[in-house]
Amino acid sequence: MASTITLRRRINSIRNTRQITKAMELVSASKLRRAQEQAQSSRAYREAAYALLARLNQIQEVERTPLFTKRDVKNRLYVVITSNSGLAGAYNSNVLKLLTQSVRKDADDKVKSHVITIGNKGAQFARRLHGVELTAVYPAFGDKPTANDIRPILNSLIELYREEKIDEAQVLYTVFRSSVVQEAVTLPLLPTTRQEAPAAQGTMNFEPDVETVIDAVATRLLEVQLWQALLESLASEHSMRMLAMKSATDNANELIGDYTLAYNTARQAAITQELAEISGGVEALKD
């Protein structure tokens, strides 16, 4: 059995750790509310963007627009959204597992994989993947991202696709379903096709011309999809970190209880031993 001094040190160490995990849990809980509101409030705008994409897909002129042009896939680009730090449960590992599966499938299909990462965890992982070209690395954009943060990524995607350096682009991120359910998913970005939303009927007029309008609209709709993916990932990160820190705090409480019981048992054993020695000494004096 460990000594009382060792047990006391362990209890104090776990208490210090519990204070940290509890503080991180509370911070994540406060950040989660704002991130959740942002993600949920912008979903309607994203769905409207999907509906508009579906309507644009019905126009014959989109075939002449570079962002709608479909090609045989020889180079595929993944935009991977992760965090800068860990201690967020399976938030990073779920997305990186999805990336690994996609890269393996590309290797089987003789497709070259390119990766743009948002967050240091994704960059560290992508550097270790064999046969993957790490195109660019962006740090996580913090708790208050802006549209200007994602614009360089969007411009890079469009430039690479126009120059035919990539034939397809996807974003890997985590969807915020609820505070206890998050799901890592793949969202196609380029070419800009979206068939799930119902296409509206009617005549549309374009000024100055169809190609200019469609190209400008498609760029903004791509920005909407990338922006929504970032907001969903941010809410998922805070939620999963809050749950992970709550679990760590609960485990710390259990360990403190176990070590406190062991400390009291060891202390009682030491007292009993001392009493036995005193009694033995008294009996020896009597003799």
Secondary structure as UniProt FT lines:
FT   HELIX           4..41
FT   HELIX           43..56
FT   TURN            57..58
FT   HELIX           60..64
FT   HELIX           66..68
FT   STRAND          75..81
FT   TURN            89..90
FT   HELIX           91..108
FT   TURN            109..110
FT   STRAND          112..118
FT   HELIX           120..126
FT   TURN            127..128
FT   TURN            130..131
FT   STRAND          132..138
FT   HELIX           147..162
FT   TURN            163..164
FT   STRAND          168..176
FT   STRAND          182..190
FT   HELIX           210..286
//
